[in-house]
Amino acid sequence: MTTAATTAAGKDTGKAAPRRRRTFYRGDPGMWSWVLHRITGATLFFFLFVHVLDTALVRVSPEAYNEVLETYKTPIVGLMELGLVACVLYHAFNGVRVILIDFWWKGPRYQRQMLWAVAALWLLLMVPATVVIGTHMAERFL
């Protein structure tokens, strides 16, 4: 079939075939910053939930608490720690950006520049954080 619709007899009617409606929004970086802000927020909530639970375990049984802490001393958890730092940094910087957009009268005008500032600050702090956490992991696991 071509772009024109055809009848059951195979004749060209000259009308364009109806296009499918796309449901996935392919927006600008502002949309992706919104999505990433929600993902990092949910990740931080999950971390805090687990952290409160495992810390509360010390009151129930200090031995069980020590056993749980030993399970955290693996390279996978070290990488998760790096991911946690990445989430905290992005969520904090983007949260300040959102506050400025909402409460600063020039915020909406400069929201795209502030997004690039968030990305630059995040990268500027993630590089040394990766070096520090990577060095610690290398000393511990290699």
C-alpha positions in Angstrom: 0.0 0.0 0.0 1.0 3.5 -0.6 0.1 6.7 1.4 -3.2 6.8 -0.4 -6.0 4.6 0.8 -7.4 1.9 -1.5 -10.8 0.4 -1.7 -11.7 -3.2 -1.4 -11.5 -3.5 -5.2 -7.9 -2.2 -5.1 -8.7 1.2 -6.6 -6.9 4.3 -5.3 -9.4 6.7 -3.6 -6.9 9.5 -3.4 -7.3 10.0 0.3 -4.3 9.7 2.6 -4.4 6.8 5.1 -5.0 7.9 8.7 -1.9 8.2 10.7 -1.5 6.5 14.0 -1.4 8.8 17.0 1.8 8.6 19.0 1.4 8.4 22.7 5.0 8.8 23.7 6.0 12.4 24.1 9.3 13.1 22.6 9.9 16.5 24.3 12.8 18.7 25.0 15.3 18.3 27.9 12.9 19.9 30.3 10.6 16.8 30.0 13.5 14.5 30.6 14.6 16.5 33.7 11.1 16.1 35.0 11.2 12.3 34.5 14.7 12.0 36.0 13.6 14.1 39.0 10.7 11.7 39.7 13.0 8.6 39.2 15.7 9.9 41.6 13.0 10.9 44.1 11.5 7.4 44.1 15.0 5.9 44.4 15.8 8.1 47.4 12.5 7.2 49.0 13.3 3.5 48.6 16.8 4.0 50.0 15.5 5.9 53.0 12.8 3.2 53.6 15.4 0.4 53.6 17.9 2.5 55.7 15.3 3.1 58.4 14.3 -0.5 58.5 17.9 -1.8 58.7 18.8 0.8 61.3 15.8 -0.1 63.4 17.0 -3.7 63.4 19.8 -2.7 65.8 17.2 -2.2 68.6 15.7 -5.7 67.9 18.9 -7.7 67.6 22.4 -6.2 67.4 23.7 -9.5 66.0 21.2 -9.5 63.2 22.0 -5.9 62.5 25.7 -6.8 62.2 24.9 -9.7 59.8 22.8 -7.3 57.6 25.7 -4.8 57.5 28.1 -7.6 56.4 25.8 -8.3 53.4 26.3 -4.6 52.3 30.1 -5.0 52.0 30.1 -6.1 48.3 31.1 -4.5 45.1 27.5 -4.4 43.9 26.5 -2.3 46.9 29.5 -0.1 46.3 28.2 0.7 42.8 24.7 1.3 44.3 26.3 3.7 46.7 27.7 5.6 43.7 24.3 5.6 42.2 22.9 7.0 45.4 25.3 9.9 45.3 24.4 10.5 41.7 20.7 10.5 42.7 21.1 12.8 45.7 23.2 15.3 43.7 20.8 15.5 40.7 17.7 15.6 42.8 19.1 18.4 45.0 20.3 20.6 42.1 17.2 20.0 40.0 15.0 20.7 43.1 16.7 24.1 43.5 16.1 24.7 39.8 12.4 23.8 40.1 12.1 26.2 43.1 13.7 29.0 41.1 11.4 28.4 38.2 8.4 28.5 40.5 9.3 31.4 42.7 11.7 33.6 40.8 10.0 35.9 38.4 12.7 35.3 35.8 12.8 31.6 36.4 10.7 30.4 33.4 12.8 32.6 31.1 16.1 31.0 32.3 14.8 27.4 32.9 16.8 25.9 30.0 20.1 27.6 31.1 19.5 26.5 34.6 19.0 22.9 33.4 22.4 23.1 31.7 23.9 24.5 34.9 22.4 21.6 36.9 24.0 19.2 34.4 27.4 21.0 34.7 27.3 21.1 38.5 26.2 17.4 38.7 29.1 16.4 36.4 31.6 18.7 38.3 30.7 16.9 41.6 30.2 13.4 40.2 33.7 13.1 38.8 35.5 13.6 42.2 32.8 11.5 44.0 33.4 8.7 41.5 37.1 8.9 42.1 36.7 8.8 45.9 34.2 6.0 45.9 36.1 4.1 43.2 39.3 4.4 45.2 37.6 3.2 48.4 36.1 0.2 46.4 39.5 -0.6 44.8 41.2 -0.6 48.3 38.5 -2.8 49.7 37.8 -5.3 46.9 41.0 -5.5 44.8 
